[in-house]
Amino acid sequence: MGIRVEPTPDPFGDDCLTCYEPGQTPQFLYAVISGQETDDDWTDEMPAPPNGTYKMTQTLVNPCSWSYEEGIWHVAYSAVVQPPGGPGSRLSAIKEEIPPIVGFAGWRDTFCRKTFTGGRAAPGFRFYTGGSAWIFSKT
């Protein structure tokens, strides 16, 4: 019993006009990473794979980037990037240390993509394999 209250959508952020209509860019995006598994190089001293849901906040520097920096994993999504391989979208989960541990690295060759497939992150970072991820908002 009680008063029924409609859920409040997340607030809007600064405009990322490449991906959203004016005034419709979400301040928060959520990244869901699942299916990551450890491989033969993993040891008990390494963190568990970054499977889970992360609430990312729009960055102040780039309105087309969001990040989560509260736990052991730094999760970041850039809807518009210009990596050496060409333009696209990128999602990553990195444990910031020297050298960094890459938990998830996904890249798509189109702007504003919200689904990613994981693989081996990079040469030298062979602790996690496979998995997938997707991005959503509550606005």
N, C-alpha and C positions, 0 to 999 in steps of 0.2 A: 504494500500500500504506500501511497505517497503521491507526489506531484510528478507527472511525466514531464521530462525535460528533453528536448531535442539535443543531440550532440552538437557541440560547437566545432565548426571546421577550423582548421589551422589558419592563421593569418597569411595574407599575401606578402611577398617580399618585393625587392627591386625588380624591375622588368628585365627578363631575359627574352628579348624579342625574337631571337632565332627559333625558340621552342614554344613560346607562349604568346597569347594575345596580350595587348597592353593591359596592365592591372591584374593579370591572372597568374603571374609567376608565384608558385608557393614559396613561403619562407622556409618550410621544412619539407624534406623528402625522406622517405623510409627505404632503406636497402635491406632486402632479405637475401642472405647467402645461405645456401644449403647444399648438402651432398659432398662437401669437402672431406677428403680422407687423407690420412697420413700415408707416406710411402716408406720404403725400406730405409731411407736415410734419417727418418725421424727418430728422436730419442726422448726419454722421459723429461729431460730438462727443457724441452721446447714447449711452447704453449699449444693448447688444443687448437684445432682448426677454427677459423672465425665464423663457423655456422651460427646464425642467429639473425635478429632484426635490429637494425641500427637507425636511430632518428638523427638525421643529418640536418644541420642548419646552413642556410645560404651564407656564403662567405662575403666579407665586406669588400674584398678586392675584385671579385669577378661574379656578376649576378647569374652566371650560368654554371656555377660551381657550388657544391654543398659538401660539408664535412662533419664527421663525428670524431671527437678527440677525448672522450671521457674514460675509456677503458684501456686495456692493454693494446687493442687494435685501433689504429687510425684509419677510419673508413672514409673514402672520398669519392665523389662522383662529379665528373665534369661532362656536361652535356655537349660542349663545343671545345674540342682540342685540336691542335695542329702538331701531332707527333711526327717524327721523321718519316713514318710510313704513309702519311697523308692525313687528311681531316677525319674526324670521327668523334666518338664518345668513349669515355673511359671510367671504369669502376675499379677501385683497388682497396685492399685491406692490408696494411703494413704495420708491423710491430717496430716502432722506432728504436733502434739500437744500432750499434756499429759491429758488424754490418747489419743493415736492416733485414728482418725476416718478412718475406712477401707471402701473405696468407692467401690472397686472392688477387688475380689480375685479369681483368676482362677488357677488351677493346672491340668496338664495332666501327666499321668504316663509314658510318653515316652519323650526322649530328642528331642529338636528342633521343638516341635509342635507350630503351629502358629494360632490355633483357640481355643477359650476358652468359656465356659458357666459359667455365674455367678450364684450365689445362695446367701444364707445368708453368710456373710463374716466369722463370728466367733461368738461364744457366747459373749454377751455383746455389740456387734456391729450390731444392728438390724435396721439400718436406711435406708439401700438400699437393694433391692431384684432384683433377675433375671438378665436379660441382657446377652449380649454376647460380645465377642471381637475378633479381628483378627489382625495379624501382617503382614506388607509387607515392601518391600524395593524398591527403585528406581534404584538400580544398575543392 
